[in-house]
Amino acid sequence: MKNLLNSDIHECRLTALLMLVLKYEKSKDEQIRKDIIDFYLAQTSQINNWDLVDTSCYKILGHYCFHQKREELLFELADSDDLWEKRIAIVSTMYFIKQKSFSIVPEIVLKNLNHSHDLMHKANGWMLREMGKMDEEKLIEFLDEYTLQMPRTTLRYALEKIDPILKDYYMKLK
């Protein structure tokens, strides 16, 4: 599997990650799952494509961090200077959002709020939007506190599915 993941061919890396996801999902043994997580984290430099990140992070790392209460792994990745590790943290945090657990979302977003890459602004907005779809009140609390610090791109993506009156209000603050 390591050879596939280290391949220069995108399809080989994608296949390796899909196999890893399948192995993780089928395993009931926590040690095997832990070994998969350790392997996965050791290979983040090979997971350097949006499709690869989206394919595996949510299902492996997000699931693991949520159920094993290992949020610190996501905070470490979000603190990294590496764009892909930051993206891995965001996509993995989506698992928390889908489980209606928003406790780590603000911290993950704030760690990436001023990143220079526009795709991180979009990813932050996407994560906030998903949180708002589950709990609009949580999104509003976050926006009330941090709207002025947010890049417009993040704010625009975060407000995509919100009430038009609220959307206008927050956009005018910027």
Contact map, one row per residue, 1 for C-alpha under 8 A:
111110000000000100000000000000000000000000000000000000000000000000000000000000000000000000000000000000000000000000000000000000000000000000000000000000000000000000000000000000
111111000000000100000000000000000000000000000000000000000000000000000000000000000000000000000000000000000000000000000000000000000000000000000000000000000000000000000000000000
111111100000000000000000000000000000000000000000000000000000000000000000000000000000000000000000000000000000000000000000000000000000000000000000000000000000000000000000000000
111111100001101100000000000000000000000000000000000000000000000000000000000000000000000000000000000000000000000000000000000000000000000000000000000000000000000000000000000000
111111100001110110000000000000000000000000100100000000000000000000000000000000000000000000000000000000000000000000000000000000000000000000000000000000000000000000000000000000
011111110000100000000000000000000000000000000100000000000000000000000000000000000000000000000000000000000000000000000000000000000000000000000000000000000000000000000000000000
001111111101100000000000000000000000000000000000000000000000000000000000000000000000000000000000000000000000000000000000000000000000000000000000000000000000000000000000000000
000001111101100000000000000000000000000000000000000000000000000000000000000000000000000000000000000000000000000000000000000000000000000000000000000000000000000000000000000000
000000111111100000000000000000000000000000000000000000000000000000000000000000000000000000000000000000000000000000000000000000000000000000000000000000000000000000000000000000
000000111111110000000000000000000000000000000000000000000000000000000000000000000000000000000000000000000000000000000000000000000000000000000000000000000000000000000000000000
000000001111111000000000000000000000000000000000000000000000000000000000000000000000000000000000000000000000000000000000000000000000000000000000000000000000000000000000000000
000110111111111100000000000000000000000000000000000000000000000000000000000000000000000000000000000000000000000000000000000000000000000000000000000000000000000000000000000000
000111111111111110000000000000000000000000000110000100000000000000000000000000000000000000000000000000000000000000000000000000000000000000000000000000000000000000000000000000
000010000111111111000000000000000000000000000000001100100000000000000000000000000000000000000000000000000000000000000000000000000000000000000000000000000000000000000000000000
000100000011111111100000000000000000000000000000000000000000000000000000000000000000000000000000000000000000000000000000000000000000000000000000000000000000000000000000000000
110110000001111111110000000000000000000000000000000000000000000000000000000000000000000000000000000000000000000000000000000000000000000000000000000000000000000000000000000000
000010000000111111111000000000000000000000000000000100110000000000000000000000000000000000000000000000000000000000000000000000000000000000000000000000000000000000000000000000
000000000000011111111100000000000000000000000000000000110000000000000000000000000000000000000000000000000000000000000000000000000000000000000000000000000000000000000000000000
000000000000001111111110000000000000000000000000000000000000000000000000000000000000000000000000000000000000000000000000000000000000000000000000000000000000000000000000000000
000000000000000111111111000000000001000000000000000000000000000000000000000000000000000000000000000000000000000000000000000000000000000000000000000000000000000000000000000000
000000000000000011111111100000000000000000000000000000010011000000000000000000000000000000000000000000000000000000000000000000000000000000000000000000000000000000000000000000
000000000000000001111111110000000000000000000000000000000000000000000000000000000000000000000000000000000000000000000000000000000000000000000000000000000000000000000000000000
000000000000000000111111111000000000000000000000000000000000000000000000000000000000000000000000000000000000000000000000000000000000000000000000000000000000000000000000000000
000000000000000000011111111000011001000000000000000000000001000000000000000000000000000000000000000000000000000000000000000000000000000000000000000000000000000000000000000000
000000000000000000001111111100000000000000000000000000000011000000000000000000000000000000000000000000000000000000000000000000000000000000000000000000000000000000000000000000
000000000000000000000111111100000000000000000000000000000000000000000000000000000000000000000000000000000000000000000000000000000000000000000000000000000000000000000000000000
000000000000000000000011111111011000000000000000000000000000000000000000000000000000000000000000000000000000000000000000000000000000000000000000000000000000000000000000000000
000000000000000000000000111111001000000000000000000000000000000000000000000000000000000000000000000000000000000000000000000000000000000000000000000000000000000000000000000000
000000000000000000000000001111111000000000000000000000000000000000000000000000000000000000000000000000000000000000000000000000000000000000000000000000000000000000000000000000
000000000000000000000000001111111100000000000000000000000000000000000000000000000000000000000000000000000000000000000000000000000000000000000000000000000000000000000000000000
000000000000000000000000000011111110000000000000000000000000000000000000000000000000000000000000000000000000000000000000000000000000000000000000000000000000000000000000000000
000000000000000000000001001011111111000000000000000000000000000000000000000000000000000000000000000000000000000000000000000000000000000000000000000000000000000000000000000000
000000000000000000000001001111111111100000000000000000000000000000000000000000000000000000000000000000000000000000000000000000000000000000000000000000000000000000000000000000
000000000000000000000000000001111111110000000000000000000000000000000000000000000000000000000000000000000000000000000000000000000000000000000000000000000000000000000000000000
000000000000000000000000000000111111111000000000000000000000000000000000000000000000000000000000000000000000000000000000000000000000000000000000000000000000000000000000000000
000000000000000000010001000000011111111100000000000000000000000000000000000000000000000000000000000000000000000000000000000000000000000000000000000000000000000000000000000000
000000000000000000000000000000001111111110000000000000000001100100000000000000000000000000000000000000000000000000000000000000000000000000000000000000000000000000000000000000
000000000000000000000000000000000111111111000000000000000000000000000000000000000000000000000000000000000000000000000000000000000000000000000000000000000000000000000000000000
000000000000000000000000000000000011111111100000000000000000000000000000000000000000000000000000000000000000000000000000000000000000000000000000000000000000000000000000000000
000000000000000000000000000000000001111111110000000000000000000000000000000000000000000000000000000000000000000000000000000000000000000000000000000000000000000000000000000000
000000000000000000000000000000000000111111110000000000000000000000000000000000000000000000000000000000000000000000000000000000000000000000000000000000000000000000000000000000
000000000000000000000000000000000000011111111000000000000000000000000000000000000000000000000000000000000000000000000000000000000000000000000000000000000000000000000000000000
000010000000000000000000000000000000001111111110000000000000000000000000000000000000000000000000000000000000000000000000000000000000000000000000000000000000000000000000000000
000000000000000000000000000000000000000111111111000000000000000000000000000000000001100000000000000000000000000000000000000000000000000000000000000000000000000000000000000000
000000000000000000000000000000000000000001111111000000000000000000000000000000000001000000000000000000000000000000000000000000000000000000000000000000000000000000000000000000
000011000000100000000000000000000000000000111111000000000000000000000000000000000000000000000000000000000000000000000000000000000000000000000000000000000000000000000000000000
000000000000100000000000000000000000000000111111100110000000000000000000000000000001000000000000000000000000000000000000000000000000000000000000000000000000000000000000000000
000000000000000000000000000000000000000000011111110110000000000000000000000000000001000000000000000000000000000000000000000000000000000000000000000000000000000000000000000000
000000000000000000000000000000000000000000000011111110000000000000000000000000000001000000000000000000000000000000000000000000000000000000000000000000000000000000000000000000
000000000000000000000000000000000000000000000001111111000000000000000000000000000000000000000000000000000000000000000000000000000000000000000000000000000000000000000000000000
000000000000010000000000000000000000000000000000111111100000000000000000000000000000000000000000000000000000000000000000000000000000000000000000000000000000000000000000000000
000000000000110010000000000000000000000000000011111111110000000000000000000000000000000000000000000000000000000000000000000000000000000000000000000000000000000000000000000000
000000000000000000000000000000000000000000000011111111111000000000000000000000000001001100100000000000000000000000000000000000000000000000000000000000000000000000000000000000
000000000000000000000000000000000000000000000000011111111100000000000000000000000000000100100000000000000000000000000000000000000000000000000000000000000000000000000000000000
000000000000010011000000000000000000000000000000001111111110000000000000000000000000000000000000000000000000000000000000000000000000000000000000000000000000000000000000000000
000000000000000011001000000000000000000000000000000111111111100000000000000000000000000000000000000000000000000000000000000000000000000000000000000000000000000000000000000000
000000000000000000000000000000000000000000000000000011111111110000000000000000000000000110110000000000000000000000000000000000000000000000000000000000000000000000000000000000
000000000000000000000000000000000000000000000000000001111111111000000000000000000000000000111110000000000000000000000000000000000000000000000000000000000000000000000000000000
000000000000000000001000100000000000000000000000000000111111111000000000000000000000000000010010000000000000000000000000000000000000000000000000000000000000000000000000000000
000000000000000000001001100000000000100000000000000000011111111100000000000000000000000000010000000000000000000000000000000000000000000000000000000000000000000000000000000000
000000000000000000000000000000000000100000000000000000011111111110000000000000000000000000010000000000000000000000000000000000000000000000000000000000000000000000000000000000
000000000000000000000000000000000000000000000000000000001111111111000000000000000000000000111111000000000000000000000000000000000000000000000000000000000000000000000000000000
000000000000000000000000000000000000000000000000000000000111111111100000000000000000000000010010000000000000000000000000000000000000000000000000000000000000000000000000000000
000000000000000000000000000000000000100000000000000000000001111111111100000000000000000000000000000000000000000000000000000000000000000000000000000000000000000000000000000000
000000000000000000000000000000000000000000000000000000000000111111111110110000000000000000000000000000000000000000000000000000000000000000000000000000000000000000000000000000
000000000000000000000000000000000000000000000000000000000000011111111110000000000000000000000011000000000000000000000000000000000000000000000000000000000000000000000000000000
000000000000000000000000000000000000000000000000000000000000001111111100000000000000000000000000000000000000000000000000000000000000000000000000000000000000000000000000000000
000000000000000000000000000000000000000000000000000000000000000111111100000000000000000000000000000000000000000000000000000000000000000000000000000000000000000000000000000000
000000000000000000000000000000000000000000000000000000000000000111111110000000000000000000000000000000000000000000000000000000000000000000000000000000000000000000000000000000
000000000000000000000000000000000000000000000000000000000000000111111111110000000000000000000000000000000000000000000000000000000000000000000000000000000000000000000000000000
000000000000000000000000000000000000000000000000000000000000000011001111111000000000000000000000000000010000000000000000000000000000000000000000000000000000000000000000000000
000000000000000000000000000000000000000000000000000000000000000000000111111100000000000000000000000000000000000000000000000000000000000000000000000000000000000000000000000000
000000000000000000000000000000000000000000000000000000000000000010000111111110000000000000000000000000000000000000000000000000000000000000000000000000000000000000000000000000
000000000000000000000000000000000000000000000000000000000000000010000111111111000000000010011000000000000001000000000000000000000000000000000000000000000000000000000000000000
000000000000000000000000000000000000000000000000000000000000000000000011111111100000000010000000000000000011000000000000000000000000000000000000000000000000000000000000000000
000000000000000000000000000000000000000000000000000000000000000000000001111111110000000000000000000000000000000000000000000000000000000000000000000000000000000000000000000000
000000000000000000000000000000000000000000000000000000000000000000000000111111110000110110000000000000000000000000000000000000000000000000000000000000000000000000000000000000
000000000000000000000000000000000000000000000000000000000000000000000000011111110000111011000000000000000001001100000000000000000000000000000000000000000000000000000000000000
000000000000000000000000000000000000000000000000000000000000000000000000001111111000010000000000000000000000001100000000000000000000000000000000000000000000000000000000000000
000000000000000000000000000000000000000000000000000000000000000000000000000111111110110000000000000000000000000000000000000000000000000000000000000000000000000000000000000000
000000000000000000000000000000000000000000000000000000000000000000000000000000111110110000000000000000000000000000000000000000000000000000000000000000000000000000000000000000
000000000000000000000000000000000000000000000000000000000000000000000000000000011111110000000000000000000000000000000000000000000000000000000000000000000000000000000000000000
000000000000000000000000000000000000000000000000000000000000000000000000000000011111111000000000000000000000000000000000000000000000000000000000000000000000000000000000000000
000000000000000000000000000000000000000000011011100010000000000000000000000000000111111100000000000000000000000000000000000000000000000000000000000000000000000000000000000000
000000000000000000000000000000000000000000010000000000000000000000000000000011011111111110000000000000000000000000000000000000000000000000000000000000000000000000000000000000
000000000000000000000000000000000000000000000000000000000000000000000000000011111111111111000000000000000000000100000000000000000000000000000000000000000000000000000000000000
000000000000000000000000000000000000000000000000000010000000000000000000000001000011111111100000000000000000000000000001001000000000000000000000000000000000000000000000000000
000000000000000000000000000000000000000000000000000011001000000000000000000010000001111111110000000000000000000000000000000000000000000000000000000000000000000000000000000000
000000000000000000000000000000000000000000000000000000001000000000000000011011000000111111111000000000000001000000000000000000000000000000000000000000000000000000000000000000
000000000000000000000000000000000000000000000000000000000000000000000000000001000000011111111100000000000001100000000000001100100000000000000000000000000000000000000000000000
000000000000000000000000000000000000000000000000000011001100010000000000000000000000001111111110000000000000000000000000000000000000000000000000000000000000000000000000000000
000000000000000000000000000000000000000000000000000000001111111000000000010000000000000111111111000000000000000000000000000000000000000000000000000000000000000000000000000000
000000000000000000000000000000000000000000000000000000000100010000000000010000000000000011111111100000011001000000000000000000000000000000000000000000000000000000000000000000
000000000000000000000000000000000000000000000000000000000100010000000000000000000000000001111111110000000000000000000000000000100000000000000000000000000000000000000000000000
000000000000000000000000000000000000000000000000000000000110011001000000000000000000000000111111111000000000000000000000000000000000000000000000000000000000000000000000000000
000000000000000000000000000000000000000000000000000000000000010001000000000000000000000000011111111111000000000000000000000000000000000000000000000000000000000000000000000000
000000000000000000000000000000000000000000000000000000000000000000000000000000000000000000001111111111001000000000000000000000000110010000000000000000000000000000000000000000
000000000000000000000000000000000000000000000000000000000000000000000000000000000000000000000111111110000000000000000000000000000000010000000000000000000000000000000000000000
000000000000000000000000000000000000000000000000000000000000000000000000000000000000000000000011111110000000000000000000000000000000000000000000000000000000000000000000000000
000000000000000000000000000000000000000000000000000000000000000000000000000000000000000000000001111111000000000000000000000000000010010000000000000000000000000000000000000000
000000000000000000000000000000000000000000000000000000000000000000000000000000000000000000000001111111110000000000000000000000000000000000000000000000000000000000000000000000
000000000000000000000000000000000000000000000000000000000000000000000000000000000000000000000001100111111100000000000000000000000010000001000000000000000000000000000000000000
000000000000000000000000000000000000000000000000000000000000000000000000000000000000000000000000000011111100000000000000000000000000000000000000000000000000000000000000000000
000000000000000000000000000000000000000000000000000000000000000000000010000000000000000000001000000011111111000000000000000000000000000000000000000000000000000000000000000000
000000000000000000000000000000000000000000000000000000000000000000000000000000000000000000001000100001111111100000000000000000110000000000000000000000000000000000000000000000
000000000000000000000000000000000000000000000000000000000000000000000000000000000000000000000000000001111111110000000000000000000000000000000100000000000000000000000000000000
000000000000000000000000000000000000000000000000000000000000000000000000001000000000000000000000000000011111111000000000000000000000000000000000000000000000000000000000000000
000000000000000000000000000000000000000000000000000000000000000000000000011001000000000011001000000000011111111100000000000000000000000000000000000000000000000000000000000000
000000000000000000000000000000000000000000000000000000000000000000000000000000000000000001000000000000001111111110000000000100000000000000000000000000000000000000000000000000
000000000000000000000000000000000000000000000000000000000000000000000000000000000000000000000000000000000111111111000000000000000000000000000000000000000000000000000000000000
000000000000000000000000000000000000000000000000000000000000000000000000000001100000000000000000000000000011111111000000000000000000000000000000000000000000000000000000000000
000000000000000000000000000000000000000000000000000000000000000000000000000001100000010000000000000000000001111111100001100100000000000000000000000000000000000000000000000000
000000000000000000000000000000000000000000000000000000000000000000000000000000000000000000000000000000000000111111100001100100000000000000000000000011100000000000000000000000
000000000000000000000000000000000000000000000000000000000000000000000000000000000000000000000000000000000000011111110000100000000000000000000000000001100000000000000000000000
000000000000000000000000000000000000000000000000000000000000000000000000000000000000000000000000000000000000000111111101100000000000000000000000000000000000000000000000000000
000000000000000000000000000000000000000000000000000000000000000000000000000000000000000000000000000000000000000001111101000000000000000000000000000000000000000000000000000000
000000000000000000000000000000000000000000000000000000000000000000000000000000000000000000000000000000000000000000111111100000000000000000000000000000000000000000000000000000
000000000000000000000000000000000000000000000000000000000000000000000000000000000000000000000000000000000000000000111111110000000000000000000000000000001000000000000000000000
000000000000000000000000000000000000000000000000000000000000000000000000000000000000000000000000000000000000000000001111111000000000000000000000000000000000000000000000000000
000000000000000000000000000000000000000000000000000000000000000000000000000000000000001000000000000000000000000110111111111100000000000000000000000000000000000000000000000000
000000000000000000000000000000000000000000000000000000000000000000000000000000000000000000000000000000000000000111101111111110000000000000000000000000101100000000000000000000
000000000000000000000000000000000000000000000000000000000000000000000000000000000000000000000000000000000000000000000111111111000000000000000000000000001100100000000000000000
000000000000000000000000000000000000000000000000000000000000000000000000000000000000001001000000000000000000000000000011111111100000000000000000000000000100000000000000000000
000000000000000000000000000000000000000000000000000000000000000000000000000000000000000001000000000000000000100110000001111111110000000000000000000000000100010000000000000000
000000000000000000000000000000000000000000000000000000000000000000000000000000000000000000000000000000000000000000000000111111111000000000000000000000001111111000000000000000
000000000000000000000000000000000000000000000000000000000000000000000000000000000000000000000000000000000000000000000000011111111100000000000000000000000100110000000000000000
000000000000000000000000000000000000000000000000000000000000000000000000000000000000000001000100000000001000000000000000001111111110000000000000000000000000010000000000000000
000000000000000000000000000000000000000000000000000000000000000000000000000000000000000000000000000000001000000000000000000111111111000000100000000000000000010000000000000000
000000000000000000000000000000000000000000000000000000000000000000000000000000000000000000000000000000000000000000000000000011111111100000100000000000000000111110000000000000
000000000000000000000000000000000000000000000000000000000000000000000000000000000000000000000000100000000000000000000000000001111111110000000000000000000000010000000000000000
000000000000000000000000000000000000000000000000000000000000000000000000000000000000000000000000100101000000000000000000000000111111111101100000000000000000000000000000000000
000000000000000000000000000000000000000000000000000000000000000000000000000000000000000000000000000000000000000000000000000000011111111111110000000000000000010011000000000000
000000000000000000000000000000000000000000000000000000000000000000000000000000000000000000000000000000000000000000000000000000001111111100000000000000000000000011000000000000
000000000000000000000000000000000000000000000000000000000000000000000000000000000000000000000000110100000000000000000000000000000111111100000000000000000000000000000000000000
000000000000000000000000000000000000000000000000000000000000000000000000000000000000000000000000000000000000000000000000000000000011111111100000000000000000000000000000000000
000000000000000000000000000000000000000000000000000000000000000000000000000000000000000000000000000000000000000000000000000000000011111111110000000000000000000001000000000000
000000000000000000000000000000000000000000000000000000000000000000000000000000000000000000000000000000000000000000000000000000000001001111111000000000000000000000000000000000
000000000000000000000000000000000000000000000000000000000000000000000000000000000000000000000000000001000000000000000000000000000011001111111100000000000000000000000000000000
000000000000000000000000000000000000000000000000000000000000000000000000000000000000000000000000000000000000000000000000000000011011001111111110000000000000000000000000000000
000000000000000000000000000000000000000000000000000000000000000000000000000000000000000000000000000000000000000000000000000000000001000111111111000000000000000000000000000000
000000000000000000000000000000000000000000000000000000000000000000000000000000000000000000000000000000000000000000000000000000000000000011111111100000000000000000000000000000
000000000000000000000000000000000000000000000000000000000000000000000000000000000000000000000000000000000100000000000000000000000000000001111111111000000000000000000000000000
000000000000000000000000000000000000000000000000000000000000000000000000000000000000000000000000000000000000000000000000000000000000000000111111111000000000000000000000010000
000000000000000000000000000000000000000000000000000000000000000000000000000000000000000000000000000000000000000000000000000000000000000000011111111000000000000000000000000000
000000000000000000000000000000000000000000000000000000000000000000000000000000000000000000000000000000000000000000000000000000000000000000001111111000000000000000000000000000
000000000000000000000000000000000000000000000000000000000000000000000000000000000000000000000000000000000000000000000000000000000000000000000111111111000000000000000000000000
000000000000000000000000000000000000000000000000000000000000000000000000000000000000000000000000000000000000000000000000000000000000000000000111111111000010000000000000010011
000000000000000000000000000000000000000000000000000000000000000000000000000000000000000000000000000000000000000000000000000000000000000000000000011111000000000000000000000011
000000000000000000000000000000000000000000000000000000000000000000000000000000000000000000000000000000000000000010000000000000000000000000000000011111100000000000000000000000
000000000000000000000000000000000000000000000000000000000000000000000000000000000000000000000000000000000000000011000000000000000000000000000000011111110110000000000000000000
000000000000000000000000000000000000000000000000000000000000000000000000000000000000000000000000000000000000000011000000100000000000000000000000000011111110000000000000000000
000000000000000000000000000000000000000000000000000000000000000000000000000000000000000000000000000000000000000000000000000000000000000000000000000001111111000000000000000001
000000000000000000000000000000000000000000000000000000000000000000000000000000000000000000000000000000000000000000000100110010000000000000000000000000111111100000000000000000
000000000000000000000000000000000000000000000000000000000000000000000000000000000000000000000000000000000000000000000000111111000000000000000000000001111111110000000000000000
000000000000000000000000000000000000000000000000000000000000000000000000000000000000000000000000000000000000000000000000000010000000000000000000001001111111111000000000001000
000000000000000000000000000000000000000000000000000000000000000000000000000000000000000000000000000000000000000000000000000010000000000000000000000000011111111100000000001000
000000000000000000000000000000000000000000000000000000000000000000000000000000000000000000000000000000000000000000000000010011001000000000000000000000001111111100000000000000
000000000000000000000000000000000000000000000000000000000000000000000000000000000000000000000000000000000000000000000000000111111101000000000000000000000111111110000000000000
000000000000000000000000000000000000000000000000000000000000000000000000000000000000000000000000000000000000000000000000000010001000000000000000000000000011111111000010000000
000000000000000000000000000000000000000000000000000000000000000000000000000000000000000000000000000000000000000000000000000000001000000000000000000000000001111111000010000000
000000000000000000000000000000000000000000000000000000000000000000000000000000000000000000000000000000000000000000000000000000001001100000000000000000000000011111100000000000
000000000000000000000000000000000000000000000000000000000000000000000000000000000000000000000000000000000000000000000000000000000001100100000000000000000000001111110110000000
000000000000000000000000000000000000000000000000000000000000000000000000000000000000000000000000000000000000000000000000000000000000000000000000000000000000000011111110000000
000000000000000000000000000000000000000000000000000000000000000000000000000000000000000000000000000000000000000000000000000000000000000000000000000000000000000001111111000000
000000000000000000000000000000000000000000000000000000000000000000000000000000000000000000000000000000000000000000000000000000000000000000000000000000000000000000111111100000
000000000000000000000000000000000000000000000000000000000000000000000000000000000000000000000000000000000000000000000000000000000000000000000000000000000000000001111111110000
000000000000000000000000000000000000000000000000000000000000000000000000000000000000000000000000000000000000000000000000000000000000000000000000000000000000001101111111111000
000000000000000000000000000000000000000000000000000000000000000000000000000000000000000000000000000000000000000000000000000000000000000000000000000000000000000000011111111100
000000000000000000000000000000000000000000000000000000000000000000000000000000000000000000000000000000000000000000000000000000000000000000000000000000000000000000001111111110
000000000000000000000000000000000000000000000000000000000000000000000000000000000000000000000000000000000000000000000000000000000000000000000010001000000000000000000111111111
000000000000000000000000000000000000000000000000000000000000000000000000000000000000000000000000000000000000000000000000000000000000000000000000000000000011000000000011111111
000000000000000000000000000000000000000000000000000000000000000000000000000000000000000000000000000000000000000000000000000000000000000000000000000000000000000000000001111111
000000000000000000000000000000000000000000000000000000000000000000000000000000000000000000000000000000000000000000000000000000000000000000000000001100000000000000000000111111
000000000000000000000000000000000000000000000000000000000000000000000000000000000000000000000000000000000000000000000000000000000000000000000000001100010000000000000000011111
